[in-house]
Amino acid sequence: MTAETSVSTGAVDPPGGKQALWLLLGGQFTSVLGSALVRFAVGVWVFQASGLATQFALTTLAGTLPLLLASPIAGPLIDRWPRRFTLAASTTGGLLSALLLAFFLQAGPLRPWQAYLTTAVGALFAAFEIPAVQATVPFFVARENLGRANGFVQLSWGGGQLLAPAIGGLLIAAVHPQVVVAIAGALYLLALGAFALLALPQRAAAAAQGFTAVLQDFLSGLRYLAARPALLDLMLLFAVVNFFLGIVLALSAPLVLSSFTPAVLGMVMTIGGVGMIAGSITLGPLGKLGRPTVHVILGTIASGVFLALAGVRPSIPLIVIGCFGVFFWGQVVDGMLAVIFQTKVGQEMHGRIFSVSLMIGQSTLPLATLVAGPLADKVFEPRLLAGGSLAASVGTLIGVGKGRGIGLIFILAGLLTTIAGIAGWLRPRVRRLDFDLPDAAPQTANAPGDALLPASTPTVAS
């Protein structure tokens, strides 16, 4: 029996799978922490230098667009290249972005175009690492344990994202900028070490190479989805949901700071982190219950409810509860989506499908980032100030004053997210996806693609 047969058909993880999974998670955590630290520092330095929120927003955009644009190429290459090479190459690319930032800082104060370029380089290589990690997890755990494993993946990714602002805020105030970059570089090197120790399936050389072959692989991924429209519907659903979430995330700090102190904002972010951890832990038991599509839809509906709750009033308890709920259910939804793709899609297609999912699901985030500020400043905030056109109507329900227009945006985004979740449930092929779309057949050692390592192969590569 091959290692992957154990992964796909048995409840027992393959020999050495747990140790290998921890190496993968450790590499992901340190790599994500390094990249998030670079992005946070760059954003702070740009805002401090310019004083313009627009410059900060453009830095965020530079960290999103390359990831989306590179995804069609990244997916086929992930399926063609050795997974360990892909993980190491993506991390090396992140290290190069840190070195590039160090070079710019050495020459003088960071200029906006330098910040955009540095952020874009890191995002370009992240397009390879995120799907590669998701596509690698099934090699290490039994199919019945994918929910728990994806919970750990979400936790390691989210932990790096959450720790970076806290660490970066302290470092930027206390040390030279080059020290921040050096720490990020050291984190990338730790990630490289962890990925280098992974024993992963050896990949057979692809028969065709070059751009044409990669394009054909990408198109084959689209055809694969066209034959499974329920999966494509899920991706499109979350493109819509992520648009609303993107607007809310861009306005979350202004919502809190319009009524409370930065200390309260820090507390809210901490509670959100607790919600993220709780959601990741919950993925294990939920994965045992089956019907991951049900968890995805219910999690989407619940996220919308908690989003709306956070905007109802300038109340610390409501904002805290809303933040906790959004992060909790966000982890559940992301983890269960990964389970669906890992079980319903053949492993030889994982790189392509995860990359397409990333591209479609996050395609609306740049637009959300661009419209969030004008929506708040030009449309909703003026109408909910004293004497505004909504002050005598909506204002009597949610209050009038600074930040109440953003609160209304939260309520509307929450309602629309809930409606999107209900619409997904009302679509029969989405609701019945768990039943109607069969699990992908287990890959054998003689199948095209990966030539799997024997189950007795040690998890530490020689």
Buried (B, 14 or more C-beta within 10 A) or exposed (E): EBBBBBBBBBEEBBBBBBBBBBBBBBBBBBBBBBBBBBBBBBBBBBBEBBEEEEBBBBBBBBBBBBBBBBBBBBBBBBBBBBBBBBBBBBBBBBBBBBBBBBEBBEEEEBBBEBBBBBBBBBBBBBBBBBBBBBBBBBBBBBBBBBBBBBBBBBBBBBBBBBBBBBBBBEBBEEEEBEEBBBBBBBBBBBBBBBBBBBBBBEBEEBEEEEEEBBEEBBEBBBEBBEEBBBBBBBBBBBBBBBBBBBBBBBBBEBBBBBBBEEEBBBBBBBBBBBBBBBBBBBBBEBBEEEBBBBBBBBBBBBBBBBBBBBBBBBBBEBBBBBBBBBBBBBBBBBBBBBBBBBBBBBBBBBBBBBBBBBBBBBBBBBEBBBBBBEBBBEEBBBBBBEEBEBBEEBBEEBBBBBBBBBBBBBBBBBBBBBBBBBBBBEBEBBBEBBEEBEBBEBBEBEBEBBEBBEBEBEBEBE
